[in-house]
Amino acid sequence: MLDPELLERITARRAELDELEEQLAKHLAEVGAERTNSPSLNVSSNGWLSSSPRNEPRPHPRLGRASDAQ
């Protein structure tokens, strides 16, 4: 038989994990809804990708121009 203290700790941890799971599921649903309801984000990124040169290096977001990173 399990020690009552250990059983209590396991039960408490499972409750914590259940709460975290609910929070993550809610956050994931919010992110999915935002992505679905923001077609302008998709259009903007698709337009940017189609207008960017294919063979030129892109600038690093923190380093500036691609030539600066070398």
C-alpha angles and dihedrals in degrees: 000000000000121000109259091231092052091047090051091051091049091049092049092049092050089052090051091049092048090053092048090049091053092049092049093047090051092048092047090051090050092050092048091049092050092050092048094046096047106071090156088069090056093045092048095050093044091050091049092049093048093048097045118095112259101215102037120093115250120233118260109248094232102029100049121221118026090240090057091061094063 
